[in-house]
Every structure is written in structure tokens, then in C-alpha cells.
Amino acid sequence: MKFSVFDYIAGCASTFFTLQYGLLPSAIFLTVYFVLKFVVNLRLSKRERVEQLAEGMAKRQRERHAHKSDGN
């Protein structure tokens, strides 16, 4: 698993919450952070799939169009 700069920042914030307020606020913060990160990644991956599908459809349409042009 690859960690981003934001993950390290979240780790630092979690450490701060642990030292200041105890484990519960830290655990809540990390849970919220990683759930939001997961949701954002799901949306981005869905967007990428849609873009790939659109590219594939455009490519097939160009190929059909070129094939029709060759036939005439």
C-alpha cells in the first residue's frame, strides 16, 4: 500500500490528538479520514472507468468509420 503526504499528515494529527485528548478522538479522526479517502478513491476509479469506456467507444466508432470509407 502506498502512502501519500496526506496520510503522513493524518498520522501526525492522530499523534497530536492522542497526546492531547486520548485514544478515542484519535481513533475517530483516523476512521473518518480513511473512510473519506476510500470514498474519494472509489469515485475517482469509477470516473477513470467511464473515461476508458468512452475512449474505447470512440476508437471503435473511428475504426468503423474508416472501414466504411475504405469500402466506398
Contacts in CASP RR format, 6 or more apart in sequence:
PFRMAT RR
TARGET T0000
AUTHOR 0000-0000-0000
METHOD contacts of the structure
MODEL  1
MKFSVFDYIAGCASTFFTLQYGLLPSAIFLTVYFVLKFVVNLRLSKRERV
EQLAEGMAKRQRERHAHKSDGN
6 37 0 8 1.000
7 37 0 8 1.000
10 29 0 8 1.000
10 30 0 8 1.000
10 33 0 8 1.000
11 30 0 8 1.000
13 29 0 8 1.000
14 26 0 8 1.000
14 29 0 8 1.000
14 30 0 8 1.000
15 26 0 8 1.000
17 25 0 8 1.000
17 26 0 8 1.000
17 29 0 8 1.000
18 25 0 8 1.000
18 26 0 8 1.000
END
